[in-house]
Amino acid sequence: MLHAFPQGAFHSLRVVRYTRIAVIGIGNPLMGDDGIGPRLIEELKLLGTGVELIDIGTGGMQLVHVLAGYDAVLLIDAADMGVDPGEFRVLSPENAVSVKECRSYSLHDWDIMRSIEISNEIGEAPQRILILAIQPGSLRMGEGISPEVESGIPRYIGEINAALDRLMLR
């Protein structure tokens, strides 16, 4: 059977390519605010996001290979940016500078910017990466997020949703 459609009936039809997107939380929950990445992954699991949620903990170099499986990634990590505890920034790798000095190729003492760099060098990095960097208040040993960072969780969730929208539209 032949179906006739008016000329231009499908002019607004868009082809959307399936995009694999992940939100990856980085950090150690046993070191105070360093655990904000994994904490936000737990919060997102409760809300449901439609993207893959990964708690990589202190995965170090493991991040290089995890990045390879996605078209777009949002990384969440505590970062000392010299601002008030709980403040945050959304950065692309191109406008983020790491001053972390890794003393060795430890599985735990690693720099996420170095992971992104290596992933790029071996051709496995996603084309779209954003980083949600959150200023820690305390990195002392012990479980729990500081009140300054804890009170920012609703704002971080809102910013994660906005960042995911940007990753999907690029």
Secondary structure by P-SEA (a helix, b strand, c coil): cbbbbcccccccbbbbcbbbbbbbbbccccccccaaaaaaaaaaaaacccccccccccccaaaaaaaaaccbbbbbbbbcccccccbbbbbccccccccccccccccccccaaaaaaaaaaacccccbbbbbbbbbccccccccccaaaaaaaaaaaaaaaaaaaaaaac
